[in-house]
Amino acid sequence: MRMYDIIQKKRDGGELSEAEIRWFIEKYVQGEIPDYQVAALCMAIYFRGMNVEETAALTFAVRDSGDCLDFSEIHGLRVDKHSTGGVGDKTSLVVTPIVASLGVKVAKMSGRGLGHTGGTIDKLEAIPGFRIDLPVDEFKEIVNRVGIAIVGQNAELAPADKLLYALRDVTATVDSLPLIVSSIMGKKLAADDDCIVLDVKTGSGSFMKTLEKSRELAERMVAIGKRAGKRMRALITDMDIPLGFAIGNSLEVVEAVETLKGNGPADLTELCIALAAHILNLAEKGDYETCEKLAKRAIADGSGLRTFADMVEAQGGDKNWILHPENFPTAKFSYSVKAKESGYITHVDTESYGVASLLLGAGRNTKEDVIDPTAGIYLRAKTGDFVNEGDEIAVLYSEKQSGFAAAAEKLLAATEICKEAPEKQPLILDIVE
Ligand code: URA
């Protein structure tokens, strides 16, 4: 087989066979196919798409590109939660300790920021000392002892996704349905979890901009997960508005901690409780209403926060930073973004908000970029709020001042202000079983 022929076939709209898909994944992981050819194939897939069978074959090839974990030594039902990616989406940091505190085991593999979206691993790395690369035995031991561990993708687990993820991030090939499905489900299926709840984002800050496309993404992932014998559920949730007020790694960890303490923003808290309740329900902890009450109680009595702090400590981080988030350093420089006119914020282009945070250093523009954990944006006003001309709508943070002007410009251009108040949109738009 030749990579050239595979690229050409997909470029011309052909259907790739399972053998071709398995071959290129295997050879890429072995270092026998260069990045530029795989980037070209990703672009062809981006434009031509993949049918259900090709998507399933790609997903299973990604899963089989490395070891598949055996979690049989972890006692009890194992659950996982994964978001398709958004701006200000720190739900994993809140939801997973809540469900772990209620006796459901969370053995989770997370990703780094991708395109304009943030990633759980980058956020966790904002906690000094936190180790995201635990050996498998230590990972399982922590899940058994603490109830939860979150690691990054190591070289052994779904290595094809690790390579593809970094390549797509810098070649404008992230927002492709089959590539998202195979990336998320490839690594989810390599881990030995029983239940998976997906948070499929929709709207201007997500990779799928329309409800229709997001539903298709959710249905395909749920179907592939079920084919592999998992209990699956997907929530389709709004990403037309950034979640919470914080965008950027340490800012988001602090906001997640505040949410676990019961002081979180209303939208973030609502979504975290819903996601936790769906996970608990799928794990047979009771009907949805009971599970919702359990999740709320884990916030009210502090058990979710304690579990998060215990996980941080078990993974080498300083627990005191979680219990006293004022320890997180703030960036050396800040910059105030002011409204240019008076009126209601009727719409924001949330992807641009994500890009603005990248310009400040919160994400990567090339595979080699190093993240500034303190960089990001703290929103002072969101969609639906009334602002007067000159009111502060956001504060930008960074260790260097060079990105402020461009980030502020991007933010202002992405913020629509009108005289009429917008209609409030629901946060949870659909559920796919
Ligand atoms: N999250 C992933 O893990 N992969 C994607 O492609 C998009 C979001």
Boltz pocket constraint, residues with backbone or C-beta under 6 A from the ligand:
constraints:
  - pocket:
      binder: B
      contacts: [[A, 83], [A, 84], [A, 85], [A, 111], [A, 114], [A, 174], [A, 179], [A, 180], [A, 181], [A, 183], [A, 184]]
      max_distance: 6.0
